[in-house]
Structure formats: C-alpha cells, structure tokens
Amino acid sequence: MKITHAALAAAIAITASTAVSAADAPQMEKCYGVAKAGKNDCKAGAGTSCAGTSRVDYQGDAWKLVKAGTCTHIRTPKGFGSLTPRT
C-alpha cells in the first residue's frame, strides 16, 4: 500500500485536531436540585428511571450535567445547586 505525503499529512492533522478537541472539552459534573420538571439528566432517584423523569422543578435528587466548578454557584428558588442528592 502506497501512502502519499499529502495523505499522511492529512491523517496526522486529523489525529492532532481530534486530540486537541477532546482536551479542550469542558469537564462536567452532576448538579442536583437545578433541573426543571422533566428536564433532568439520567436517574433522578426513587420512582424515576432516567432523563426527563423528574416530577417537580428543582427536585433534590434529580441532576443535570453542568460545567465542573459551577454547580454550587447555580441559584434556584430552592437554594443553590448541590454536588450530592438532597431529600
């Protein structure tokens, strides 16, 4: 199999850009108590199974993925976001 310089350069460029993109992606964390009803990400505690199943706004055991380091700064009518489930 013969590889041209252009093809090799393109393959290297694609690999390098993919690695940079993954490194630049923001880290995410679960933030409890910030989701509106039906807008949570997966697994919202007892009686729910996955995304979109929270029944009330800002349910304490329902979470949303947010940018790491921002959760406890998110203010809701029920208080701030939490890194652990609330009852």
N, C-alpha and C positions, 0 to 999 in steps of 0.2 A: 504494500500500500504506500503510495507516494503522497506526502503531505507538503503542500506549498508553504512558502514563508507567510503568505497572506492568511492562509487558513490557520496556521499555527498562531500567528499574532492575534487573530480574531478569537481563537479558543482561550488564549491567555487573558485577553481583555475581558471576555465574558466571565471567566472564573474570578478575576480580580474584582470586577464590579459586583458580583454576587456576594463575595466575602465582605466587601465594604458595606453593602446594603444591610446584611444581617447584623453587622457590628453596630450600625447606626440606628437600628430598630430600637425604640424605647422599651425599657424593661417595664413589665406590667405587674400589678398586684391585685388581689381580691380586696374589694372595699365593701364592707357590709353596711346596710342601712341607708344607701344612697339611691337605690333604684326605685323608679315609679312602678306602680302596679302593672304587672305583665311585661316589664322591661328588664328584668334581671337576667344575668347570665346563668349558666347551668347550676343546678342543685340549690334550692332555696329552703332547705330544712325539712322538717317533718311535714308530711302532707303534700309535698311538691316533688317533682321529679327532675325538671330541667329548665332550660331557658324559657322565659316568658310565663312562668307559673306562679309568681308571687301574687298575692291577692290584695295587698294594700300598699299604698305608697310608703316608701322608706321602711319596709319590713326589716326588722333587725337581723334575721337570719338569711336574708337574700343579699346576694352580692353582684357587683358589676366589676369588670376589669377596668382599672384606671392606671394611668401612668404612675410608676413607682415613686413614692415620696409625696404624692398629692392627696391620698385618701383622708388623712386626719385633718386636712385643711378644707375639705368639702363640707359646707354648711347646708343643712336641710332644716325644715320646720321642726324636726325631732332631734336636732343636735348635729354633731359632726359625724363624718364617716368613721368607721372603726375597722381595724385590721383583724378583729375577731368577731364572731357572731354575737349578737345581742338578743336577749329574750324579751 
